[in-house]
Amino acid sequence: MDLSQYPLSEIAAKVGTPFYLYDAAILREKMADVAAATEGPALQARYAMKANSQRKVLEAAREAGLWIDAVSGNEVLRAGRAGFPLGAEPPAVLLTSDVFRDNALEVVLRHGVVPNVGSPGMIRALAEAGYRGDIEMRVNPGFGHGHVQACDTGGPSSKHGIWHEDLEPAIAMARAAGFRIAGLHAHVGTGPQIREFDENMAKLADVFGALLPLFPDAVSVNFGGGIPHAYRPGALHFELGHFRTFLLEAAAMLSGIAGHAVRVEIEPGRYPVAGMAILAARVTDVKATRANEKGPGNTFVMTDAGFNDLVRPAMYGSYHEISVVGAGTNRAPEPMVVAGPLCESGDVFTRDDQELLQPRPLGRPDPGDLVVLHDAGAYGAVMSSNYVSMGRAAQVLWENGRASLIARRETLDDIVRMECDEAL
Ligand SMILES: Cc1ncc(COP(=O)(O)O)c(C=O)c1O
């Protein structure tokens, strides 16, 4: 995002720091790009709303013509509130979860939302609850890739889906329960490099081709999400045009095998939303440690945003581009570690996936400057917490040259609202 377009200091003065700023134009453009890449009856994109479930984002997905992949009962209901039809045919909202928790089963039963089952236990749970509709089946195809190992979404170390060699008993179980298996699903990578993503998609097409004869009722095959976003400056941007060609070929190949039309679906989460947001934080101090026998010294830029606001660097060592706005903008870059307010050593935005500090060349800011973490629209606000009773950051939407508050900062009253003292 080109920061010169936004009155960041004015917004900060109004809503406080840290805050998320979403650019509606970028959001719409990216949603439209995904819609264009999947245009036509053979293809369909579902927005994986786990990446960002803010109502404005869901509305943009709906207006672009995307459908939804939800992963909890409440996500399904939020999609409904944003105008997606629940229980529609074909299913505009799919529920992909590893476990039916809270109201997930009730939402399936009451709203007719199609569940995407990832374990025999989920089939049993549906049958016991009296469900009698369509299901989809999530397969673990034996391979997958994540931007770190913790994000592996397929293969022996992944908990997702039913192992590809163990499908037949699960299919028999679903049939015995009277379910029609209307779709086949896999998600094999989240945040991989472009080459790995392309390779995984090609392998997945072959796996789906081999498995499809086991699923004679399948009318859709879902290749999951994971379209890479270019987080690092200079990184290659994913070519959606080539991907469309691949998806159309896959749809033709799979329809040929099935002997009827098979819709090919994808469900990107990160791709349409990562680049439409920043997290802006206030610099409170700049301080240094000195080298000793334990290691080199570091310069720390202390900010008021922490891993409670954006957890990806602390959790996965994820890279977010960082800019200084204010006096430090034009100063010669020096290696700086950008850190937050939490009493946690890992509360640092510039670290790698081995938890090692990775100082960044930045102009030395003055206290009071802003520090901006870029590409914070995916798995940012949704993964934030109120750890140490700091309220979740405000969310601001920038649209047609104007800022509006779309989620206020969480207050102490919000935080303590659930506390109670009730006999059970
Ligand atoms: C089933 C499923 N689909 C889609 C996605 C979206 O992945 P991404 O945000 O990397 O596109 C995820 C993310 O983990 C997922 O679990």
The ligand as an SDF file (V2000), in Angstrom:
LIG
                    3D

 16 16  0  0  0  0  0  0  0  0999 V2000
   -9.5860  -25.7540    4.3040 C   0  0  0  0  0  0  0  0  0  0  0  0
   -8.8870  -24.4720    4.0160 C   0  0  0  0  0  0  0  0  0  0  0  0
   -9.1920  -23.8100    2.8990 N   0  0  0  0  0  0  0  0  0  0  0  0
   -8.6140  -22.6240    2.6020 C   0  0  0  0  0  0  0  0  0  0  0  0
   -7.6660  -22.0700    3.4400 C   0  0  0  0  0  0  0  0  0  0  0  0
   -7.0760  -20.7530    3.0600 C   0  0  0  0  0  0  0  0  0  0  0  0
   -5.6990  -20.7960    2.9120 O   0  0  0  0  0  0  0  0  0  0  0  0
   -4.9480  -19.4830    2.4400 P   0  0  0  0  0  0  0  0  0  0  0  0
   -5.3610  -18.3910    3.3390 O   0  0  0  0  0  0  0  0  0  0  0  0
   -3.5000  -19.8090    2.5510 O   0  0  0  0  0  0  0  0  0  0  0  0
   -5.3910  -19.2300    1.0320 O   0  0  0  0  0  0  0  0  0  0  0  0
   -7.3080  -22.7340    4.6060 C   0  0  0  0  0  0  0  0  0  0  0  0
   -6.2920  -22.1560    5.5010 C   0  0  0  0  0  0  0  0  0  0  0  0
   -5.6930  -22.7620    6.3270 O   0  0  0  0  0  0  0  0  0  0  0  0
   -7.9440  -23.9680    4.9100 C   0  0  0  0  0  0  0  0  0  0  0  0
   -7.6450  -24.6310    6.0210 O   0  0  0  0  0  0  0  0  0  0  0  0
  1  2  1  0
  2  3  1  0
  2 15  2  0
  3  4  2  0
  4  5  1  0
  5  6  1  0
  5 12  2  0
  6  7  1  0
  7  8  1  0
  8  9  2  0
  8 10  1  0
  8 11  1  0
 12 13  1  0
 12 15  1  0
 13 14  2  0
 15 16  1  0
M  END
$$$$
